[in-house]
Amino acid sequence: MARDFYATAAQVLPVFLLALVWDSGYLAGLRGQRRMLRRRTPTGNVRFWTKPRVRVYVLTVTTAIAVGLTLCMLVLAHAIPDGPALRIAVSAVLLLALFTLLTRIWIDILHATKSTPDPPSD
C-alpha cells in the first residue's frame, strides 16, 4: 500500500509542477503586471502579493515539490526507508501544491469573469 502511495505521488507531483509554473503564460503574465512595494506608493494601495513575495512563494512551492518527488523516488528505489513521518511530509507537499494550484485557478477565474464597469456615456 505504501509503494502505491509513493508511486502515485511521484506521478502527480510533476503534473502539479507543470501546472503551477508552465501553464499558459503564468510567468509572462506576472512579468507584465505592476506590483509596487507598499513603501514606494503614497497611498499604500498595493496588493499583499508583491513581486518579491510571489517570487519567494513560487520558488518555495516548486522546491518543495522537487524535494517531495525526490523523496518518492528514493523510497521506490529502496534508498531510504518508508515511515509515517515521510508519508506526512509527502502528503504535506501534495496538499501545498494542490492548495496553491486551486488558489491560482480561483483567482484566474474570478479575474477573467469579473464585470467591467460600463464606459461613461456623454
N, CA and C atoms as a LAMMPS dump frame, in Angstrom:
ITEM: TIMESTEP
0
ITEM: NUMBER OF ATOMS
366
ITEM: BOX BOUNDS ff ff ff
-5.0000000000000000e+02 5.0000000000000000e+02
-5.0000000000000000e+02 5.0000000000000000e+02
-5.0000000000000000e+02 5.0000000000000000e+02
ITEM: ATOMS id mol type element x y z
1 1 1 N 0.82 -1.192 0
2 1 2 C 0 0 0
3 1 3 C 0.868 1.264 0
4 2 1 N 1.941 1.273 0.779
5 2 2 C 2.808 2.452 0.83
6 2 3 C 3.486 2.688 -0.51
7 3 1 N 3.859 1.618 -1.2
8 3 2 C 4.505 1.786 -2.505
9 3 3 C 3.538 2.433 -3.493
10 4 1 N 2.257 2.078 -3.406
11 4 2 C 1.267 2.71 -4.277
12 4 3 C 1.167 4.212 -3.997
13 5 1 N 1.231 4.582 -2.724
14 5 2 C 1.177 5.997 -2.356
15 5 3 C 2.335 6.761 -2.986
16 6 1 N 3.539 6.236 -2.837
17 6 2 C 4.716 6.925 -3.377
18 6 3 C 4.726 6.912 -4.905
19 7 1 N 4.271 5.816 -5.5
20 7 2 C 4.213 5.757 -6.965
21 7 3 C 3.208 6.773 -7.509
22 8 1 N 2.066 6.878 -6.847
23 8 2 C 1.062 7.852 -7.278
24 8 3 C 1.559 9.279 -7.072
25 9 1 N 2.166 9.532 -5.92
26 9 2 C 2.703 10.87 -5.654
27 9 3 C 3.794 11.228 -6.656
28 10 1 N 4.62 10.25 -7.018
29 10 2 C 5.692 10.502 -7.987
30 10 3 C 5.136 10.816 -9.374
31 11 1 N 3.922 10.381 -9.66
32 11 2 C 3.298 10.706 -10.94
33 11 3 C 2.548 12.035 -10.886
34 12 1 N 1.967 12.35 -9.736
35 12 2 C 1.141 13.547 -9.608
36 12 3 C 1.981 14.811 -9.409
37 13 1 N 3.052 14.719 -8.653
38 13 2 C 3.854 15.91 -8.35
39 13 3 C 4.41 16.608 -9.597
40 14 1 N 4.944 15.887 -10.582
41 14 2 C 5.403 16.605 -11.791
42 14 3 C 4.267 17.294 -12.549
43 15 1 N 3.082 16.703 -12.511
44 15 2 C 1.933 17.336 -13.167
45 15 3 C 1.58 18.64 -12.452
46 16 1 N 1.588 18.614 -11.114
47 16 2 C 1.362 19.842 -10.349
48 16 3 C 2.423 20.884 -10.679
49 17 1 N 3.66 20.446 -10.762
50 17 2 C 4.753 21.371 -11.067
51 17 3 C 4.548 22.027 -12.432
52 18 1 N 4.194 21.235 -13.412
53 18 2 C 3.929 21.789 -14.745
54 18 3 C 2.747 22.748 -14.721
55 19 1 N 1.696 22.367 -14.015
56 19 2 C 0.51 23.22 -13.956
57 19 3 C 0.797 24.531 -13.242
58 20 1 N 1.642 24.494 -12.233
59 20 2 C 1.922 25.704 -11.464
60 20 3 C 2.853 26.665 -12.18
61 21 1 N 3.857 26.157 -12.842
62 21 2 C 4.907 27.026 -13.362
63 21 3 C 4.755 27.299 -14.852
64 22 1 N 4.438 26.302 -15.619
65 22 2 C 4.465 26.477 -17.073
66 22 3 C 3.088 26.568 -17.7
67 23 1 N 2.06 26.863 -16.921
68 23 2 C 0.733 26.909 -17.509
69 23 3 C 0.494 28.225 -18.228
70 24 1 N 0.032 28.167 -19.387
71 24 2 C -0.479 29.27 -20.219
72 24 3 C 0.081 30.651 -19.897
73 25 1 N 1.358 30.75 -19.835
74 25 2 C 1.99 32.054 -19.704
75 25 3 C 1.873 32.707 -18.343
76 26 1 N 1.8 31.92 -17.273
77 26 2 C 1.679 32.493 -15.928
78 26 3 C 2.845 33.426 -15.621
79 27 1 N 4.047 32.97 -15.899
80 27 2 C 5.218 33.793 -15.588
81 27 3 C 5.288 35.027 -16.481
82 28 1 N 4.905 34.888 -17.745
83 28 2 C 4.899 36.049 -18.643
84 28 3 C 3.858 37.066 -18.188
85 29 1 N 2.707 36.587 -17.766
86 29 2 C 1.679 37.49 -17.256
87 29 3 C 2.101 38.175 -15.977
88 30 1 N 2.792 37.444 -15.133
89 30 2 C 3.287 38.018 -13.889
90 30 3 C 4.331 39.095 -14.161
91 31 1 N 5.167 38.859 -15.15
92 31 2 C 6.194 39.833 -15.507
93 31 3 C 5.556 41.141 -15.965
94 32 1 N 4.433 41.058 -16.663
95 32 2 C 3.786 42.25 -17.187
96 32 3 C 2.978 43.034 -16.17
97 33 1 N 2.707 42.457 -15.013
98 33 2 C 1.915 43.153 -14.001
99 33 3 C 2.763 44.163 -13.237
100 34 1 N 2.117 45.259 -12.855
101 34 2 C 2.793 46.244 -11.992
102 34 3 C 2.41 45.927 -10.557
103 35 1 N 3.376 45.561 -9.771
104 35 2 C 3.155 45.271 -8.355
105 35 3 C 4.231 46.004 -7.575
106 36 1 N 3.89 47.193 -7.114
107 36 2 C 4.883 48.01 -6.425
108 36 3 C 4.903 47.681 -4.934
109 37 1 N 6.025 47.993 -4.312
110 37 2 C 6.148 47.806 -2.877
111 37 3 C 5.319 48.863 -2.15
112 38 1 N 4.811 48.529 -0.978
113 38 2 C 3.976 49.461 -0.225
114 38 3 C 4.712 50.747 0.111
115 39 1 N 5.966 50.638 0.461
116 39 2 C 6.7 51.828 0.893
117 39 3 C 6.982 52.788 -0.263
118 40 1 N 6.764 52.365 -1.492
119 40 2 C 7.032 53.233 -2.648
120 40 3 C 5.788 53.954 -3.151
121 41 1 N 4.648 53.673 -2.575
122 41 2 C 3.425 54.329 -3.038
123 41 3 C 2.915 55.27 -1.957
124 42 1 N 2.487 56.448 -2.339
125 42 2 C 1.992 57.394 -1.328
126 42 3 C 0.658 56.964 -0.728
127 43 1 N -0.159 56.248 -1.491
128 43 2 C -1.476 55.858 -0.989
129 43 3 C -1.44 54.554 -0.216
130 44 1 N -0.434 53.739 -0.438
131 44 2 C -0.374 52.441 0.228
132 44 3 C -1.357 51.447 -0.349
133 45 1 N -1.927 51.755 -1.498
134 45 2 C -2.917 50.888 -2.128
135 45 3 C -2.211 49.848 -2.998
136 46 1 N -1.573 48.89 -2.351
137 46 2 C -0.797 47.871 -3.048
138 46 3 C -1.255 46.505 -2.568
139 47 1 N -1.251 45.553 -3.46
140 47 2 C -1.619 44.189 -3.102
141 47 3 C -0.609 43.592 -2.133
142 48 1 N -1.09 42.615 -1.35
143 48 2 C -0.195 41.904 -0.433
144 48 3 C 0.878 41.157 -1.208
145 49 1 N 0.492 40.557 -2.338
146 49 2 C 1.423 39.724 -3.106
147 49 3 C 2.257 40.58 -4.045
148 50 1 N 3.265 41.227 -3.487
149 50 2 C 4.21 41.971 -4.307
150 50 3 C 5.103 40.972 -5.036
151 51 1 N 5.822 41.442 -6.04
152 51 2 C 6.661 40.524 -6.82
153 51 3 C 7.699 39.792 -5.977
154 52 1 N 8.372 40.433 -5.025
155 52 2 C 9.312 39.662 -4.195
156 52 3 C 8.626 38.548 -3.398
157 53 1 N 7.419 38.808 -2.893
158 53 2 C 6.691 37.769 -2.154
159 53 3 C 6.262 36.639 -3.08
160 54 1 N 5.786 36.99 -4.262
161 54 2 C 5.402 35.96 -5.232
162 54 3 C 6.616 35.118 -5.596
163 55 1 N 7.754 35.763 -5.802
164 55 2 C 8.987 35.05 -6.148
165 55 3 C 9.347 34.039 -5.062
166 56 1 N 9.343 34.475 -3.81
167 56 2 C 9.703 33.582 -2.704
168 56 3 C 8.705 32.437 -2.589
169 57 1 N 7.406 32.742 -2.697
170 57 2 C 6.396 31.694 -2.55
171 57 3 C 6.489 30.664 -3.671
172 58 1 N 6.568 31.122 -4.907
173 58 2 C 6.621 30.182 -6.036
174 58 3 C 7.899 29.35 -5.985
175 59 1 N 9.023 29.971 -5.659
176 59 2 C 10.267 29.198 -5.536
177 59 3 C 10.191 28.199 -4.383
178 60 1 N 9.547 28.57 -3.283
179 60 2 C 9.388 27.649 -2.156
180 60 3 C 8.515 26.463 -2.538
181 61 1 N 7.402 26.731 -3.202
182 61 2 C 6.495 25.645 -3.591
183 61 3 C 7.161 24.722 -4.611
184 62 1 N 7.825 25.285 -5.606
185 62 2 C 8.469 24.426 -6.607
186 62 3 C 9.614 23.622 -5.997
187 63 1 N 10.34 24.203 -5.053
188 63 2 C 11.4 23.452 -4.372
189 63 3 C 10.801 22.336 -3.53
190 64 1 N 9.711 22.619 -2.831
191 64 2 C 9.052 21.583 -2.027
192 64 3 C 8.57 20.437 -2.91
193 65 1 N 8.028 20.755 -4.079
194 65 2 C 7.575 19.703 -4.994
195 65 3 C 8.756 18.869 -5.473
196 66 1 N 9.853 19.52 -5.816
197 66 2 C 11.04 18.781 -6.267
198 66 3 C 11.582 17.886 -5.154
199 67 1 N 11.6 18.379 -3.925
200 67 2 C 12.064 17.562 -2.792
201 67 3 C 11.106 16.399 -2.554
202 68 1 N 9.805 16.662 -2.609
203 68 2 C 8.825 15.586 -2.44
204 68 3 C 8.959 14.518 -3.51
205 69 1 N 9.172 14.932 -4.74
206 69 2 C 9.367 13.982 -5.835
207 69 3 C 10.631 13.16 -5.619
208 70 1 N 11.689 13.815 -5.174
209 70 2 C 12.944 13.106 -4.899
210 70 3 C 12.751 12.08 -3.793
211 71 1 N 12.04 12.45 -2.735
212 71 2 C 11.781 11.503 -1.646
213 71 3 C 10.988 10.296 -2.139
214 72 1 N 9.985 10.548 -2.976
215 72 2 C 9.194 9.433 -3.53
216 72 3 C 10.076 8.481 -4.327
217 73 1 N 10.932 9.034 -5.16
218 73 2 C 11.799 8.174 -5.976
219 73 3 C 12.79 7.409 -5.112
220 74 1 N 13.3 8.037 -4.06
221 74 2 C 14.239 7.342 -3.175
222 74 3 C 13.562 6.208 -2.414
223 75 1 N 12.316 6.401 -2.007
224 75 2 C 11.58 5.317 -1.339
225 75 3 C 11.314 4.189 -2.322
226 76 1 N 10.898 4.531 -3.534
227 76 2 C 10.613 3.497 -4.53
228 76 3 C 11.87 2.73 -4.934
229 77 1 N 13.027 3.369 -4.835
230 77 2 C 14.295 2.705 -5.163
231 77 3 C 14.901 2.005 -3.946
232 78 1 N 14.179 2.017 -2.821
233 78 2 C 14.642 1.41 -1.563
234 78 3 C 15.933 2.047 -1.064
235 79 1 N 16.154 3.31 -1.384
236 79 2 C 17.339 4.019 -0.902
237 79 3 C 17.105 4.591 0.494
238 80 1 N 15.855 4.914 0.81
239 80 2 C 15.504 5.352 2.16
240 80 3 C 14.276 4.57 2.609
241 81 1 N 14.151 4.33 3.916
242 81 2 C 13.011 3.538 4.388
243 81 3 C 11.73 4.37 4.456
244 82 1 N 10.62 3.678 4.288
245 82 2 C 9.312 4.301 4.419
246 82 3 C 9.012 4.49 5.905
247 83 1 N 8.224 5.479 6.212
248 83 2 C 7.822 5.71 7.595
249 83 3 C 6.698 6.718 7.659
250 84 1 N 6.038 6.8 8.805
251 84 2 C 4.919 7.742 8.932
252 84 3 C 5.337 9.199 8.714
253 85 1 N 6.497 9.574 9.217
254 85 2 C 6.949 10.962 9.047
255 85 3 C 7.166 11.289 7.571
256 86 1 N 7.7 10.338 6.834
257 86 2 C 7.937 10.556 5.404
258 86 3 C 6.616 10.661 4.648
259 87 1 N 5.649 9.829 5.011
260 87 2 C 4.331 9.905 4.364
261 87 3 C 3.65 11.239 4.669
262 88 1 N 3.806 11.703 5.899
263 88 2 C 3.224 13.001 6.265
264 88 3 C 3.896 14.122 5.471
265 89 1 N 5.212 14.051 5.329
266 89 2 C 5.94 15.082 4.575
267 89 3 C 5.505 15.109 3.112
268 90 1 N 5.413 13.943 2.491
269 90 2 C 4.995 13.885 1.084
270 90 3 C 3.537 14.334 0.952
271 91 1 N 2.694 13.947 1.904
272 91 2 C 1.297 14.392 1.879
273 91 3 C 1.204 15.906 2.022
274 92 1 N 2.045 16.483 2.876
275 92 2 C 2.052 17.94 3.046
276 92 3 C 2.458 18.639 1.753
277 93 1 N 3.435 18.078 1.049
278 93 2 C 3.85 18.659 -0.237
279 93 3 C 2.707 18.567 -1.246
280 94 1 N 2.031 17.429 -1.279
281 94 2 C 0.894 17.277 -2.185
282 94 3 C -0.201 18.292 -1.864
283 95 1 N -0.512 18.463 -0.584
284 95 2 C -1.547 19.415 -0.191
285 95 3 C -1.134 20.854 -0.497
286 96 1 N 0.123 21.189 -0.264
287 96 2 C 0.62 22.53 -0.59
288 96 3 C 0.486 22.806 -2.086
289 97 1 N 0.89 21.85 -2.894
290 97 2 C 0.802 22.021 -4.347
291 97 3 C -0.653 22.131 -4.794
292 98 1 N -1.51 21.283 -4.247
293 98 2 C -2.921 21.313 -4.623
294 98 3 C -3.581 22.615 -4.178
295 99 1 N -3.293 23.062 -2.966
296 99 2 C -3.852 24.316 -2.471
297 99 3 C -3.388 25.497 -3.324
298 100 1 N -2.118 25.516 -3.669
299 100 2 C -1.581 26.602 -4.494
300 100 3 C -2.226 26.605 -5.874
301 101 1 N -2.351 25.429 -6.469
302 101 2 C -2.977 25.333 -7.785
303 101 3 C -4.449 25.742 -7.724
304 102 1 N -5.159 25.285 -6.705
305 102 2 C -6.569 25.637 -6.559
306 102 3 C -6.742 27.145 -6.361
307 103 1 N -5.871 27.749 -5.57
308 103 2 C -5.927 29.197 -5.36
309 103 3 C -5.702 29.943 -6.666
310 104 1 N -4.702 29.514 -7.428
311 104 2 C -4.443 30.161 -8.72
312 104 3 C -5.625 30.009 -9.67
313 105 1 N -6.252 28.841 -9.68
314 105 2 C -7.414 28.627 -10.547
315 105 3 C -8.543 29.573 -10.145
316 106 1 N -8.83 29.659 -8.849
317 106 2 C -9.881 30.552 -8.37
318 106 3 C -9.595 31.995 -8.773
319 107 1 N -8.369 32.448 -8.551
320 107 2 C -8.017 33.832 -8.872
321 107 3 C -8.139 34.084 -10.372
322 108 1 N -7.672 33.139 -11.182
323 108 2 C -7.771 33.305 -12.638
324 108 3 C -9.225 33.366 -13.089
325 109 1 N -10.071 32.51 -12.527
326 109 2 C -11.485 32.503 -12.91
327 109 3 C -12.169 33.789 -12.46
328 110 1 N -11.918 34.205 -11.22
329 110 2 C -12.537 35.437 -10.733
330 110 3 C -12.074 36.648 -11.537
331 111 1 N -10.806 36.685 -11.876
332 111 2 C -10.284 37.808 -12.67
333 111 3 C -10.862 37.804 -14.081
334 112 1 N -10.996 36.632 -14.678
335 112 2 C -11.489 36.543 -16.054
336 112 3 C -12.983 36.823 -16.156
337 113 1 N -13.726 36.597 -15.078
338 113 2 C -15.178 36.748 -15.151
339 113 3 C -15.703 37.956 -14.4
340 114 1 N -14.823 38.807 -13.895
341 114 2 C -15.326 39.978 -13.17
342 114 3 C -15.979 40.935 -14.157
343 115 1 N -17.007 41.584 -13.672
344 115 2 C -17.714 42.51 -14.552
345 115 3 C -16.916 43.799 -14.662
346 116 1 N -16.87 44.302 -15.858
347 116 2 C -16.151 45.553 -16.102
348 116 3 C -17.146 46.7 -15.994
349 117 1 N -16.71 47.827 -15.474
350 117 2 C -17.638 48.96 -15.377
351 117 3 C -18.026 49.462 -16.766
352 118 1 N -19.259 49.918 -16.863
353 118 2 C -19.735 50.464 -18.134
354 118 3 C -18.977 51.747 -18.455
355 119 1 N -18.671 51.966 -19.735
356 119 2 C -17.986 53.216 -20.1
357 119 3 C -18.915 54.404 -19.854
358 120 1 N -18.349 55.535 -19.469
359 120 2 C -19.206 56.711 -19.222
360 120 3 C -19.89 57.156 -20.509
361 121 1 N -21.142 57.486 -20.377
362 121 2 C -21.886 57.954 -21.557
363 121 3 C -21.91 59.477 -21.559
364 122 1 N -21.711 60.038 -22.707
365 122 2 C -21.683 61.51 -22.85
366 122 3 C -22.965 62.028 -23.405
